[in-house]
Amino acid sequence: MKTFQREIRLIYHSIKDLLIRLLPNLNRKSDYRYAFLVHPRNINDVYRKYPALKVLSPKVLEFFLKLYWPVVLSRVTGLKSLKDGREIDGIILTIPLTARQMMENRDLALKRIIQGIRLAEKYGAKLIGLGGFTSSLSKGGLDLIDRTNINITTGHAYTAYNVTENLFKLTDIMDISKTHVVVAIVGAAGSIGSTSAKLIARKGFNNLILIDLERKHHTFPELIKELEFLNPKISISTSHQIKDVEIADFIITATNSPEAVIKYRDLKNGAIIIDDAQPSDISPDILTRDDVLAIEAGIVHTPGVLNHFDFNLKDKHDNFCCMAEVMVLAAIEHNSHYVINRATLEDVDKVSELGKKLGFRIGEFQNFIESIRYDKILKIKDIIHARNKL
């Protein structure tokens, strides 16, 4: 009976969201200051939110998803204003296309993204964060700024900050020299990958491998100039072959591929993957290896903030970095676009300092299977040090 009532509520709220978006005089009066736009990573995410739909096969469900419209998933509570301490509520919205569907039909994806943003406007949001592929498939928000009346941020600044904070924290724990460790960035031509590279160079890491599709390599010369300016001692190589991660000690993954790009046999023993991609860039069987460490990088612990939605994270106060960025901006009542297309280091420094004032920090080490036990981290440390002695 409870399951039936839950499904009826979901149907009711879906129809209500459609009417709110379409009817010109039907504005939803609310105190929602900000919104975060997401999409299902795969069909299993849809089944998890709507269990009754399991009666439909994946192919049938994907057909109906193409016809469906953006809806509100949940409200977000507990964020406090940095100006006066009052509580600022937000909402999480979703467009009904999986990552693979979005890549296969980019025009439809952009149409649904715009519809999702207009729904956020009707709910009174002044800021919206672009989650998952909604950023890359709108050219980092460039395709949106003349079509909406809401301020946009991609989340790339705070994401790059937290991705690299995981790297810096792990190198400290592993007690390995940043001047000798080799870091590979898969998706290095993208906004998050390139910004992460700059933060890594600024921190004093000397060995970097930039990996991306060959057609994107035209962006590398300018990026390399910036990296060498930030760290004149840095040694940089480039590649379009995933197999070249095999020489890296740390691998940061930040692609917009709907499928895993790093496989079981691509990694040497003791390798550490910092995976920012949603969907994940790593094959699930990598998590069965006991000689490598896979960390989901884009997780921020946001004390007191509840999203009232199951993102399958390990703590109820954990949220994704791109969502945390729009929360930080809402907390200071930011009233303009923040990161469109590419983040600057100034963007990163500003949002990270504001995040600290809110008590935000990187989440505990985890991946989509488990919280990472400290004894496993120590085991990888032993493997690394044993290998370095040889």
Short mmCIF file of the C-alpha atoms (twelve columns), coordinates in Angstrom:
data_MODEL
# 
_entry.id   MODEL 
# 
loop_
_atom_site.group_PDB 
_atom_site.id 
_atom_site.type_symbol 
_atom_site.label_atom_id 
_atom_site.label_alt_id 
_atom_site.label_comp_id 
_atom_site.label_asym_id 
_atom_site.label_seq_id 
_atom_site.Cartn_x 
_atom_site.Cartn_y 
_atom_site.Cartn_z 
_atom_site.pdbx_PDB_model_num 
ATOM 1   C CA . MET A 1   0.000  0.000  0.000   1 
ATOM 2   C CA . LYS A 2   2.816  2.402  0.884   1 
ATOM 3   C CA . THR A 3   4.580  1.684  -2.411  1 
ATOM 4   C CA . PHE A 4   1.355  2.352  -4.344  1 
ATOM 5   C CA . GLN A 5   0.811  5.646  -2.496  1 
ATOM 6   C CA . ARG A 6   4.408  6.654  -3.188  1 
ATOM 7   C CA . GLU A 7   3.991  6.028  -6.918  1 
ATOM 8   C CA . ILE A 8   0.767  8.029  -7.008  1 
ATOM 9   C CA . ARG A 9   2.559  10.967 -5.333  1 
ATOM 10  C CA . LEU A 10  5.383  10.766 -7.880  1 
ATOM 11  C CA . ILE A 11  2.902  10.837 -10.775 1 
ATOM 12  C CA . TYR A 12  1.033  13.749 -9.210  1 
ATOM 13  C CA . HIS A 13  4.192  15.795 -8.672  1 
ATOM 14  C CA . SER A 14  5.430  15.036 -12.212 1 
ATOM 15  C CA . ILE A 15  2.216  16.339 -13.761 1 
ATOM 16  C CA . LYS A 16  2.289  19.351 -11.447 1 
ATOM 17  C CA . ASP A 17  5.857  20.206 -12.541 1 
ATOM 18  C CA . LEU A 18  4.802  20.011 -16.192 1 
ATOM 19  C CA . LEU A 19  1.905  22.411 -15.607 1 
ATOM 20  C CA . ILE A 20  4.029  24.804 -13.543 1 
ATOM 21  C CA . ARG A 21  6.564  25.041 -16.363 1 
ATOM 22  C CA . LEU A 22  4.062  25.362 -19.222 1 
ATOM 23  C CA . LEU A 23  1.333  27.614 -17.872 1 
ATOM 24  C CA . PRO A 24  2.528  31.248 -18.065 1 
ATOM 25  C CA . ASN A 25  0.628  32.529 -15.031 1 
ATOM 26  C CA . LEU A 26  1.263  29.505 -12.832 1 
ATOM 27  C CA . ASN A 27  4.344  30.543 -10.886 1 
ATOM 28  C CA . ARG A 28  5.290  28.459 -7.893  1 
ATOM 29  C CA . LYS A 29  5.718  30.926 -5.027  1 
ATOM 30  C CA . SER A 30  8.573  29.686 -2.909  1 
ATOM 31  C CA . ASP A 31  11.655 30.643 -0.982  1 
ATOM 32  C CA . TYR A 32  13.930 28.392 -3.050  1 
ATOM 33  C CA . ARG A 33  17.090 30.402 -3.676  1 
ATOM 34  C CA . TYR A 34  18.998 27.889 -5.817  1 
ATOM 35  C CA . ALA A 35  18.595 24.754 -7.902  1 
ATOM 36  C CA . PHE A 36  20.795 21.897 -9.060  1 
ATOM 37  C CA . LEU A 37  20.104 20.150 -12.369 1 
ATOM 38  C CA . VAL A 38  21.020 16.483 -12.767 1 
ATOM 39  C CA . HIS A 39  20.153 13.461 -14.918 1 
ATOM 40  C CA . PRO A 40  20.233 9.683  -14.392 1 
ATOM 41  C CA . ARG A 41  23.662 8.247  -15.033 1 
ATOM 42  C CA . ASN A 42  22.119 5.058  -16.371 1 
ATOM 43  C CA . ILE A 43  18.830 3.189  -16.406 1 
ATOM 44  C CA . ASN A 44  19.484 1.750  -12.931 1 
ATOM 45  C CA . ASP A 45  19.270 5.263  -11.475 1 
ATOM 46  C CA . VAL A 46  15.736 5.520  -12.880 1 
ATOM 47  C CA . TYR A 47  14.717 2.167  -11.436 1 
ATOM 48  C CA . ARG A 48  16.122 3.220  -8.053  1 
ATOM 49  C CA . LYS A 49  14.010 6.394  -7.951  1 
ATOM 50  C CA . TYR A 50  10.895 4.821  -9.524  1 
ATOM 51  C CA . PRO A 51  10.817 1.124  -8.483  1 
ATOM 52  C CA . ALA A 52  7.417  0.546  -10.121 1 
ATOM 53  C CA . LEU A 53  9.048  1.092  -13.518 1 
ATOM 54  C CA . LYS A 54  10.978 -2.177 -13.141 1 
ATOM 55  C CA . VAL A 55  8.047  -3.825 -14.929 1 
ATOM 56  C CA . LEU A 56  9.352  -2.103 -18.080 1 
ATOM 57  C CA . SER A 57  12.395 -3.398 -19.918 1 
ATOM 58  C CA . PRO A 58  15.325 -0.977 -20.298 1 
ATOM 59  C CA . LYS A 59  14.571 -0.422 -23.999 1 
ATOM 60  C CA . VAL A 60  10.902 0.351  -23.355 1 
ATOM 61  C CA . LEU A 61  11.773 2.648  -20.456 1 
ATOM 62  C CA . GLU A 62  14.354 4.520  -22.535 1 
ATOM 63  C CA . PHE A 63  11.670 5.129  -25.171 1 
ATOM 64  C CA . PHE A 64  9.395  6.746  -22.581 1 
ATOM 65  C CA . LEU A 65  12.263 8.763  -21.070 1 
ATOM 66  C CA . LYS A 66  12.726 10.509 -24.420 1 
ATOM 67  C CA . LEU A 67  9.112  11.712 -24.184 1 
ATOM 68  C CA . TYR A 68  9.225  12.732 -20.533 1 
ATOM 69  C CA . TRP A 69  9.868  16.172 -19.056 1 
ATOM 70  C CA . PRO A 70  12.042 17.644 -16.272 1 
ATOM 71  C CA . VAL A 71  10.769 17.216 -12.719 1 
ATOM 72  C CA . VAL A 72  11.756 18.221 -9.196  1 
ATOM 73  C CA . LEU A 73  13.420 15.378 -7.290  1 
ATOM 74  C CA . SER A 74  13.705 16.905 -3.832  1 
ATOM 75  C CA . ARG A 75  14.290 20.027 -1.786  1 
ATOM 76  C CA . VAL A 76  17.604 20.833 -0.132  1 
ATOM 77  C CA . THR A 77  17.617 22.153 3.426   1 
ATOM 78  C CA . GLY A 78  20.117 23.245 6.039   1 
ATOM 79  C CA . LEU A 79  22.299 25.678 4.091   1 
ATOM 80  C CA . LYS A 80  22.966 28.842 6.100   1 
ATOM 81  C CA . SER A 81  23.545 32.301 4.677   1 
ATOM 82  C CA . LEU A 82  27.053 33.643 5.239   1 
ATOM 83  C CA . LYS A 83  25.531 37.130 5.502   1 
ATOM 84  C CA . ASP A 84  22.915 36.728 8.227   1 
ATOM 85  C CA . GLY A 85  22.762 33.033 9.152   1 
ATOM 86  C CA . ARG A 86  19.236 32.450 7.880   1 
ATOM 87  C CA . GLU A 87  18.430 29.133 6.231   1 
ATOM 88  C CA . ILE A 88  18.408 29.052 2.432   1 
ATOM 89  C CA . ASP A 89  16.495 26.245 0.737   1 
ATOM 90  C CA . GLY A 90  17.093 24.832 -2.720  1 
ATOM 91  C CA . ILE A 91  15.770 22.151 -5.053  1 
ATOM 92  C CA . ILE A 92  17.214 19.297 -7.099  1 
ATOM 93  C CA . LEU A 93  15.737 18.807 -10.564 1 
ATOM 94  C CA . THR A 94  16.343 16.107 -13.135 1 
ATOM 95  C CA . ILE A 95  16.005 15.813 -16.871 1 
ATOM 96  C CA . PRO A 96  14.735 12.344 -17.874 1 
ATOM 97  C CA . LEU A 97  17.591 11.213 -20.113 1 
ATOM 98  C CA . THR A 98  20.453 8.906  -19.220 1 
ATOM 99  C CA . ALA A 99  24.037 9.923  -19.938 1 
ATOM 100 C CA . ARG A 100 24.160 7.678  -22.992 1 
ATOM 101 C CA . GLN A 101 20.863 9.044  -24.347 1 
ATOM 102 C CA . MET A 102 22.141 12.595 -23.924 1 
ATOM 103 C CA . MET A 103 25.290 11.846 -25.903 1 
ATOM 104 C CA . GLU A 104 23.291 10.116 -28.643 1 
ATOM 105 C CA . ASN A 105 20.786 12.969 -29.026 1 
ATOM 106 C CA . ARG A 106 22.443 16.238 -28.080 1 
ATOM 107 C CA . ASP A 107 19.687 18.434 -29.483 1 
ATOM 108 C CA . LEU A 108 17.077 16.709 -27.336 1 
ATOM 109 C CA . ALA A 109 19.409 16.904 -24.341 1 
ATOM 110 C CA . LEU A 110 19.829 20.672 -24.763 1 
ATOM 111 C CA . LYS A 111 16.062 21.087 -25.134 1 
ATOM 112 C CA . ARG A 112 15.466 19.209 -21.861 1 
ATOM 113 C CA . ILE A 113 18.215 21.186 -20.105 1 
ATOM 114 C CA . ILE A 114 16.541 24.461 -21.065 1 
ATOM 115 C CA . GLN A 115 13.174 23.095 -19.922 1 
ATOM 116 C CA . GLY A 116 14.740 22.093 -16.593 1 
ATOM 117 C CA . ILE A 117 16.163 25.565 -16.073 1 
ATOM 118 C CA . ARG A 118 12.809 27.176 -16.851 1 
ATOM 119 C CA . LEU A 119 11.166 24.916 -14.278 1 
ATOM 120 C CA . ALA A 120 13.758 26.083 -11.733 1 
ATOM 121 C CA . GLU A 121 12.882 29.683 -12.592 1 
ATOM 122 C CA . LYS A 122 9.187  28.963 -11.984 1 
ATOM 123 C CA . TYR A 123 10.102 27.644 -8.531  1 
ATOM 124 C CA . GLY A 124 11.782 30.958 -7.773  1 
ATOM 125 C CA . ALA A 125 15.447 29.893 -8.011  1 
ATOM 126 C CA . LYS A 126 17.953 32.660 -8.746  1 
ATOM 127 C CA . LEU A 127 20.954 30.380 -9.258  1 
ATOM 128 C CA . ILE A 128 21.307 26.982 -10.893 1 
ATOM 129 C CA . GLY A 129 24.194 24.530 -10.934 1 
ATOM 130 C CA . LEU A 130 24.726 22.237 -13.913 1 
ATOM 131 C CA . GLY A 131 25.391 18.650 -12.881 1 
ATOM 132 C CA . GLY A 132 26.658 15.666 -14.873 1 
ATOM 133 C CA . PHE A 133 26.506 16.079 -18.664 1 
ATOM 134 C CA . THR A 134 24.222 19.144 -18.500 1 
ATOM 135 C CA . SER A 135 27.332 21.326 -18.499 1 
ATOM 136 C CA . SER A 136 29.303 19.727 -21.332 1 
ATOM 137 C CA . LEU A 137 26.222 19.380 -23.552 1 
ATOM 138 C CA . SER A 138 25.427 23.081 -23.166 1 
ATOM 139 C CA . LYS A 139 29.034 24.098 -23.928 1 
ATOM 140 C CA . GLY A 140 29.685 24.863 -20.290 1 
ATOM 141 C CA . GLY A 141 26.513 26.962 -20.101 1 
ATOM 142 C CA . LEU A 142 27.312 29.078 -23.176 1 
ATOM 143 C CA . ASP A 143 24.226 27.749 -24.973 1 
ATOM 144 C CA . LEU A 144 22.015 28.774 -22.052 1 
ATOM 145 C CA . ILE A 145 22.886 32.303 -20.979 1 
ATOM 146 C CA . ASP A 146 20.760 34.032 -23.663 1 
ATOM 147 C CA . ARG A 147 17.815 31.648 -23.253 1 
ATOM 148 C CA . THR A 148 17.167 31.871 -19.524 1 
ATOM 149 C CA . ASN A 149 16.718 34.450 -16.786 1 
ATOM 150 C CA . ILE A 150 18.622 32.567 -14.117 1 
ATOM 151 C CA . ASN A 151 22.289 32.753 -13.100 1 
ATOM 152 C CA . ILE A 152 24.340 29.702 -13.998 1 
ATOM 153 C CA . THR A 153 27.435 27.957 -12.727 1 
ATOM 154 C CA . THR A 154 28.939 24.729 -14.003 1 
ATOM 155 C CA . GLY A 155 30.463 23.639 -10.693 1 
ATOM 156 C CA . HIS A 156 33.829 23.208 -12.390 1 
ATOM 157 C CA . ALA A 157 35.782 25.480 -10.047 1 
ATOM 158 C CA . TYR A 158 34.834 23.733 -6.812  1 
ATOM 159 C CA . THR A 159 35.053 20.331 -8.482  1 
ATOM 160 C CA . ALA A 160 38.622 20.910 -9.689  1 
ATOM 161 C CA . TYR A 161 39.530 22.142 -6.207  1 
ATOM 162 C CA . ASN A 162 38.168 19.051 -4.481  1 
ATOM 163 C CA . VAL A 163 39.584 16.650 -7.067  1 
ATOM 164 C CA . THR A 164 43.075 18.014 -6.488  1 
ATOM 165 C CA . GLU A 165 42.591 18.197 -2.718  1 
ATOM 166 C CA . ASN A 166 42.088 14.426 -2.825  1 
ATOM 167 C CA . LEU A 167 45.373 14.115 -4.694  1 
ATOM 168 C CA . PHE A 168 47.233 16.365 -2.255  1 
ATOM 169 C CA . LYS A 169 45.812 14.576 0.783   1 
ATOM 170 C CA . LEU A 170 46.649 11.139 -0.587  1 
ATOM 171 C CA . THR A 171 50.245 12.057 -1.472  1 
ATOM 172 C CA . ASP A 172 50.668 13.237 2.123   1 
ATOM 173 C CA . ILE A 173 49.193 10.009 3.506   1 
ATOM 174 C CA . MET A 174 51.292 7.881  1.152   1 
ATOM 175 C CA . ASP A 175 54.387 9.904  2.088   1 
ATOM 176 C CA . ILE A 176 55.557 10.222 -1.517  1 
ATOM 177 C CA . SER A 177 57.315 13.182 -3.089  1 
ATOM 178 C CA . LYS A 178 55.226 15.445 -5.302  1 
ATOM 179 C CA . THR A 179 58.352 16.201 -7.306  1 
ATOM 180 C CA . HIS A 180 58.745 12.552 -8.354  1 
ATOM 181 C CA . VAL A 181 55.189 11.191 -8.485  1 
ATOM 182 C CA . VAL A 182 53.629 10.847 -11.950 1 
ATOM 183 C CA . VAL A 183 50.069 12.170 -12.343 1 
ATOM 184 C CA . ALA A 184 47.953 11.406 -15.411 1 
ATOM 185 C CA . ILE A 185 44.793 13.379 -16.200 1 
ATOM 186 C CA . VAL A 186 42.292 11.624 -18.457 1 
ATOM 187 C CA . GLY A 187 40.057 14.264 -20.007 1 
ATOM 188 C CA . ALA A 188 42.782 16.882 -19.669 1 
ATOM 189 C CA . ALA A 189 41.395 19.087 -22.450 1 
ATOM 190 C CA . GLY A 190 38.120 19.602 -20.597 1 
ATOM 191 C CA . SER A 191 37.306 22.317 -18.096 1 
ATOM 192 C CA . ILE A 192 37.757 20.211 -14.957 1 
ATOM 193 C CA . GLY A 193 40.778 18.342 -16.308 1 
ATOM 194 C CA . SER A 194 42.629 21.470 -17.452 1 
ATOM 195 C CA . THR A 195 41.839 23.401 -14.264 1 
ATOM 196 C CA . SER A 196 42.997 20.441 -12.177 1 
ATOM 197 C CA . ALA A 197 46.247 20.410 -14.156 1 
ATOM 198 C CA . LYS A 198 46.838 24.079 -13.298 1 
ATOM 199 C CA . LEU A 199 46.210 23.471 -9.600  1 
ATOM 200 C CA . ILE A 200 48.579 20.500 -9.645  1 
ATOM 201 C CA . ALA A 201 51.306 22.518 -11.373 1 
ATOM 202 C CA . ARG A 202 50.840 25.414 -8.942  1 
ATOM 203 C CA . LYS A 203 51.224 22.992 -6.043  1 
ATOM 204 C CA . GLY A 204 54.667 21.945 -7.281  1 
ATOM 205 C CA . PHE A 205 54.049 18.541 -8.886  1 
ATOM 206 C CA . ASN A 206 56.680 18.010 -11.545 1 
ATOM 207 C CA . ASN A 207 55.474 15.095 -13.715 1 
ATOM 208 C CA . LEU A 208 52.211 15.317 -15.608 1 
ATOM 209 C CA . ILE A 209 50.617 13.300 -18.420 1 
ATOM 210 C CA . LEU A 210 47.772 14.976 -20.310 1 
ATOM 211 C CA . ILE A 211 45.466 12.428 -21.959 1 
ATOM 212 C CA . ASP A 212 42.499 13.183 -24.167 1 
ATOM 213 C CA . LEU A 213 41.017 12.430 -27.579 1 
ATOM 214 C CA . GLU A 214 43.393 13.302 -30.407 1 
ATOM 215 C CA . ARG A 215 40.911 15.816 -31.889 1 
ATOM 216 C CA . LYS A 216 41.138 17.834 -28.662 1 
ATOM 217 C CA . HIS A 217 44.933 18.110 -28.591 1 
ATOM 218 C CA . HIS A 218 44.873 21.508 -30.276 1 
ATOM 219 C CA . THR A 219 44.107 22.960 -26.813 1 
ATOM 220 C CA . PHE A 220 47.236 21.493 -25.233 1 
ATOM 221 C CA . PRO A 221 49.933 23.967 -26.395 1 
ATOM 222 C CA . GLU A 222 48.245 26.909 -24.651 1 
ATOM 223 C CA . LEU A 223 47.561 24.803 -21.548 1 
ATOM 224 C CA . ILE A 224 51.183 23.647 -21.419 1 
ATOM 225 C CA . LYS A 225 52.375 27.275 -21.540 1 
ATOM 226 C CA . GLU A 226 50.203 28.062 -18.516 1 
ATOM 227 C CA . LEU A 227 51.434 24.986 -16.643 1 
ATOM 228 C CA . GLU A 228 55.081 25.854 -17.314 1 
ATOM 229 C CA . PHE A 229 54.460 29.406 -16.115 1 
ATOM 230 C CA . LEU A 230 52.964 28.065 -12.878 1 
ATOM 231 C CA . ASN A 231 55.792 25.565 -12.412 1 
ATOM 232 C CA . PRO A 232 58.948 26.065 -14.528 1 
ATOM 233 C CA . LYS A 233 60.284 22.665 -13.397 1 
ATOM 234 C CA . ILE A 234 57.311 20.686 -14.642 1 
ATOM 235 C CA . SER A 235 57.736 17.877 -17.191 1 
ATOM 236 C CA . ILE A 236 54.650 17.332 -19.367 1 
ATOM 237 C CA . SER A 237 53.813 14.624 -21.880 1 
ATOM 238 C CA . THR A 238 50.638 14.256 -23.912 1 
ATOM 239 C CA . SER A 239 48.780 11.253 -25.270 1 
ATOM 240 C CA . HIS A 240 45.516 10.110 -26.805 1 
ATOM 241 C CA . GLN A 241 46.031 6.519  -25.642 1 
ATOM 242 C CA . ILE A 242 44.335 5.377  -22.423 1 
ATOM 243 C CA . LYS A 243 46.965 2.670  -22.034 1 
ATOM 244 C CA . ASP A 244 49.507 5.351  -21.138 1 
ATOM 245 C CA . VAL A 245 47.985 5.590  -17.658 1 
ATOM 246 C CA . GLU A 246 49.951 2.419  -16.917 1 
ATOM 247 C CA . ILE A 247 53.027 4.469  -15.973 1 
ATOM 248 C CA . ALA A 248 51.147 6.871  -13.694 1 
ATOM 249 C CA . ASP A 249 51.096 6.705  -9.906  1 
ATOM 250 C CA . PHE A 250 47.904 8.789  -9.733  1 
ATOM 251 C CA . ILE A 251 45.208 8.971  -12.405 1 
ATOM 252 C CA . ILE A 252 42.562 11.718 -12.378 1 
ATOM 253 C CA . THR A 253 39.591 10.902 -14.608 1 
ATOM 254 C CA . ALA A 254 37.316 13.700 -15.803 1 
ATOM 255 C CA . THR A 255 35.797 12.735 -19.154 1 
ATOM 256 C CA . ASN A 256 32.235 13.043 -20.411 1 
ATOM 257 C CA . SER A 257 32.169 9.482  -21.711 1 
ATOM 258 C CA . PRO A 258 28.943 7.566  -20.957 1 
ATOM 259 C CA . GLU A 259 30.971 4.360  -20.639 1 
ATOM 260 C CA . ALA A 260 34.018 3.344  -18.596 1 
ATOM 261 C CA . VAL A 261 37.286 4.241  -20.323 1 
ATOM 262 C CA . ILE A 262 39.790 2.705  -17.888 1 
ATOM 263 C CA . LYS A 263 39.842 -1.066 -17.694 1 
ATOM 264 C CA . TYR A 264 41.166 -3.636 -15.233 1 
ATOM 265 C CA . ARG A 265 44.454 -4.227 -17.057 1 
ATOM 266 C CA . ASP A 266 45.310 -0.557 -17.646 1 
ATOM 267 C CA . LEU A 267 46.711 -0.009 -14.152 1 
ATOM 268 C CA . LYS A 268 49.966 -0.953 -12.502 1 
ATOM 269 C CA . ASN A 269 49.951 -2.258 -8.960  1 
ATOM 270 C CA . GLY A 270 49.756 0.528  -6.398  1 
ATOM 271 C CA . ALA A 271 47.987 2.881  -8.823  1 
ATOM 272 C CA . ILE A 272 45.521 5.342  -7.299  1 
ATOM 273 C CA . ILE A 273 42.549 6.559  -9.346  1 
ATOM 274 C CA . ILE A 274 40.758 9.774  -8.436  1 
ATOM 275 C CA . ASP A 275 37.563 9.414  -10.449 1 
ATOM 276 C CA . ASP A 276 35.483 12.537 -10.973 1 
ATOM 277 C CA . ALA A 277 33.338 11.364 -13.865 1 
ATOM 278 C CA . GLN A 278 29.574 10.828 -13.611 1 
ATOM 279 C CA . PRO A 279 28.988 8.155  -14.901 1 
ATOM 280 C CA . SER A 280 32.227 6.684  -13.632 1 
ATOM 281 C CA . ASP A 281 35.226 6.471  -15.952 1 
ATOM 282 C CA . ILE A 282 36.438 3.218  -14.399 1 
ATOM 283 C CA . SER A 283 35.313 -0.318 -15.041 1 
ATOM 284 C CA . PRO A 284 33.554 -1.854 -11.978 1 
ATOM 285 C CA . ASP A 285 35.937 -4.834 -11.941 1 
ATOM 286 C CA . ILE A 286 38.784 -2.468 -11.029 1 
ATOM 287 C CA . LEU A 287 37.202 -2.313 -7.574  1 
ATOM 288 C CA . THR A 288 37.877 -6.034 -7.154  1 
ATOM 289 C CA . ARG A 289 41.632 -5.455 -7.306  1 
ATOM 290 C CA . ASP A 290 43.241 -5.267 -3.897  1 
ATOM 291 C CA . ASP A 291 46.450 -3.683 -5.244  1 
ATOM 292 C CA . VAL A 292 44.898 -0.435 -6.547  1 
ATOM 293 C CA . LEU A 293 42.844 2.298  -4.917  1 
ATOM 294 C CA . ALA A 294 39.820 3.922  -6.584  1 
ATOM 295 C CA . ILE A 295 38.410 7.091  -5.012  1 
ATOM 296 C CA . GLU A 296 35.255 8.898  -6.105  1 
ATOM 297 C CA . ALA A 297 36.632 12.421 -6.176  1 
ATOM 298 C CA . GLY A 298 33.674 14.710 -6.574  1 
ATOM 299 C CA . ILE A 299 32.302 14.391 -3.038  1 
ATOM 300 C CA . VAL A 300 32.038 17.263 -0.558  1 
ATOM 301 C CA . HIS A 301 30.965 16.899 3.066   1 
ATOM 302 C CA . THR A 302 28.452 19.693 3.662   1 
ATOM 303 C CA . PRO A 303 27.645 19.717 7.408   1 
ATOM 304 C CA . GLY A 304 24.014 20.388 8.220   1 
ATOM 305 C CA . VAL A 305 22.871 20.285 4.583   1 
ATOM 306 C CA . LEU A 306 20.393 17.569 3.606   1 
ATOM 307 C CA . ASN A 307 19.417 16.959 -0.008  1 
ATOM 308 C CA . HIS A 308 16.561 14.540 0.821   1 
ATOM 309 C CA . PHE A 309 17.559 12.396 -2.134  1 
ATOM 310 C CA . ASP A 310 19.649 9.235  -2.360  1 
ATOM 311 C CA . PHE A 311 22.738 10.001 -4.454  1 
ATOM 312 C CA . ASN A 312 24.219 6.725  -3.151  1 
ATOM 313 C CA . LEU A 313 26.876 8.570  -1.173  1 
ATOM 314 C CA . LYS A 314 28.180 7.272  2.133   1 
ATOM 315 C CA . ASP A 315 27.091 10.090 4.460   1 
ATOM 316 C CA . LYS A 316 23.733 11.858 4.523   1 
ATOM 317 C CA . HIS A 317 25.548 15.215 4.542   1 
ATOM 318 C CA . ASP A 318 27.700 14.380 1.498   1 
ATOM 319 C CA . ASN A 319 26.988 16.103 -1.812  1 
ATOM 320 C CA . PHE A 320 28.593 16.353 -5.227  1 
ATOM 321 C CA . CYS A 321 31.108 19.173 -5.764  1 
ATOM 322 C CA . CYS A 322 29.151 20.769 -8.601  1 
ATOM 323 C CA . MET A 323 26.112 20.965 -6.321  1 
ATOM 324 C CA . ALA A 324 28.214 22.321 -3.474  1 
ATOM 325 C CA . GLU A 325 29.425 25.158 -5.728  1 
ATOM 326 C CA . VAL A 326 25.927 26.519 -6.283  1 
ATOM 327 C CA . MET A 327 25.234 26.193 -2.556  1 
ATOM 328 C CA . VAL A 328 28.324 28.258 -1.756  1 
ATOM 329 C CA . LEU A 329 27.177 30.941 -4.190  1 
ATOM 330 C CA . ALA A 330 23.662 30.897 -2.739  1 
ATOM 331 C CA . ALA A 331 25.114 31.362 0.749   1 
ATOM 332 C CA . ILE A 332 26.626 34.713 -0.305  1 
ATOM 333 C CA . GLU A 333 23.574 35.657 -2.415  1 
ATOM 334 C CA . HIS A 334 25.654 35.730 -5.589  1 
ATOM 335 C CA . ASN A 335 23.612 37.405 -8.331  1 
ATOM 336 C CA . SER A 336 25.457 36.801 -11.604 1 
ATOM 337 C CA . HIS A 337 26.846 33.886 -13.609 1 
ATOM 338 C CA . TYR A 338 29.897 32.332 -11.954 1 
ATOM 339 C CA . VAL A 339 31.709 29.681 -14.014 1 
ATOM 340 C CA . ILE A 340 30.632 29.567 -17.645 1 
ATOM 341 C CA . ASN A 341 32.643 27.285 -19.941 1 
ATOM 342 C CA . ARG A 342 36.028 27.375 -18.134 1 
ATOM 343 C CA . ALA A 343 37.006 28.105 -14.559 1 
ATOM 344 C CA . THR A 344 39.943 30.346 -13.682 1 
ATOM 345 C CA . LEU A 345 42.252 29.812 -10.733 1 
ATOM 346 C CA . GLU A 346 40.695 32.940 -9.215  1 
ATOM 347 C CA . ASP A 347 37.279 31.247 -9.438  1 
ATOM 348 C CA . VAL A 348 38.709 28.203 -7.684  1 
ATOM 349 C CA . ASP A 349 40.371 30.168 -4.907  1 
ATOM 350 C CA . LYS A 350 37.273 32.246 -4.212  1 
ATOM 351 C CA . VAL A 351 34.773 29.392 -4.024  1 
ATOM 352 C CA . SER A 352 37.097 27.153 -2.000  1 
ATOM 353 C CA . GLU A 353 37.645 29.852 0.638   1 
ATOM 354 C CA . LEU A 354 33.903 30.461 0.876   1 
ATOM 355 C CA . GLY A 355 33.359 26.721 1.195   1 
ATOM 356 C CA . LYS A 356 35.713 26.630 4.165   1 
ATOM 357 C CA . LYS A 357 33.672 29.358 5.853   1 
ATOM 358 C CA . LEU A 358 30.619 27.100 5.524   1 
ATOM 359 C CA . GLY A 359 32.546 24.164 6.989   1 
ATOM 360 C CA . PHE A 360 32.611 22.280 3.684   1 
ATOM 361 C CA . ARG A 361 35.477 19.810 3.137   1 
ATOM 362 C CA . ILE A 362 36.289 16.839 0.924   1 
ATOM 363 C CA . GLY A 363 34.244 13.791 1.812   1 
ATOM 364 C CA . GLU A 364 35.664 10.684 3.387   1 
ATOM 365 C CA . PHE A 365 37.387 8.438  0.847   1 
ATOM 366 C CA . GLN A 366 34.761 6.319  -0.900  1 
ATOM 367 C CA . ASN A 367 33.704 4.839  -4.221  1 
ATOM 368 C CA . PHE A 368 30.388 3.593  -5.520  1 
ATOM 369 C CA . ILE A 369 30.912 0.256  -3.768  1 
ATOM 370 C CA . GLU A 370 32.266 1.131  -0.332  1 
ATOM 371 C CA . SER A 371 33.777 3.543  2.129   1 
ATOM 372 C CA . ILE A 372 37.539 3.115  1.887   1 
ATOM 373 C CA . ARG A 373 38.995 1.524  4.990   1 
ATOM 374 C CA . TYR A 374 42.226 3.024  6.293   1 
ATOM 375 C CA . ASP A 375 43.903 -0.374 6.307   1 
ATOM 376 C CA . LYS A 376 43.430 -0.602 2.536   1 
ATOM 377 C CA . ILE A 377 45.021 2.825  2.135   1 
ATOM 378 C CA . LEU A 378 47.996 1.637  4.198   1 
ATOM 379 C CA . LYS A 379 48.237 -1.516 2.057   1 
ATOM 380 C CA . ILE A 380 48.504 0.585  -1.095  1 
ATOM 381 C CA . LYS A 381 51.106 2.742  0.656   1 
ATOM 382 C CA . ASP A 382 53.193 -0.366 1.363   1 
ATOM 383 C CA . ILE A 383 52.902 -1.442 -2.300  1 
ATOM 384 C CA . ILE A 384 54.044 1.974  -3.504  1 
ATOM 385 C CA . HIS A 385 57.044 2.126  -1.174  1 
ATOM 386 C CA . ALA A 386 58.060 -1.452 -1.965  1 
ATOM 387 C CA . ARG A 387 57.861 -0.704 -5.689  1 
ATOM 388 C CA . ASN A 388 59.902 2.500  -5.315  1 
ATOM 389 C CA . LYS A 389 62.686 0.592  -3.569  1 
ATOM 390 C CA . LEU A 390 63.139 -1.730 -6.534  1 
# 
